[in-house]
Amino acid sequence: MKKNIALLCLSILLNAFGNALTVKAALGSAPWTAAGLNISNLLHITVGNALILLGLLALIVDDILRKKWNKMKDIYNFLYLLCFGYFIDLWLLVLTKFHVNLFAFRLIVCVFGIMCIGCALSIYLRLNVVLHPFDDMLKILREKYFKGNTVIAQRLSLGVPLCIGLSIGFINHNIVGINIGTVISFLCMGYFIIFFDKRIHLTLQKATRL
């Protein structure tokens, strides 16, 4: 169980780090983070707090898709959501003096950040202990509605925040966080997850889900 928790913590840090890198690169972030950036820009709150608000919405949608309410699962997923949001803000604070200027370097940093996110997703989707509500939505769609097809489930689950981000951007007359990186994430994240599933071999300890 201790090993699973250690891997879970690693995946949270890696996921938050990858998202922070895409924000710093300013070439577009993963759809959920892009939506968070637009909410942050509209409400003048941190990106982490904006993602926590979005996560609460996703938590409700997850229960609707699952067709049942699991009180303890929602509590643990909410705690995960808080950690993730605050870690993104922490990484952005740590990276304050990290400047990305040249387009080619920004693109490399952006793609590397997206791959870090894919790696984190690969790890904790397999851990299946506690999930971020965003990723729980992907898991529910993949297993319950699309017969294990990660790519289709990923594109649908990421289409929702993409629409939210664009809508808020239009309302605010300033779309942020949606660019080439968003397209790469939208089209390729499912393939990145599969890539890391095959290359990162985990020996997981049997444990009851939280």
Secondary structure, DSSP 8 states (H G I E B T S, - for coil): -HHHHHHHHHHHHHHHHHHHHHHHHTS---HHHHHHHHHHHHHT--HHHHHHHHHHHHHHHHHHHHTS--HHHHHHHHHHHHHHHHHHHHHHHHTTT----SHHHHHHHHHHHHHHHHHHHHHHHHH-SS--HHHHHHHHIIIIISTT-HHHHHHHHHHHHHHHHHHHHHHHT---S-SHHHHHHHHHHHHHHHHHHHH-----------
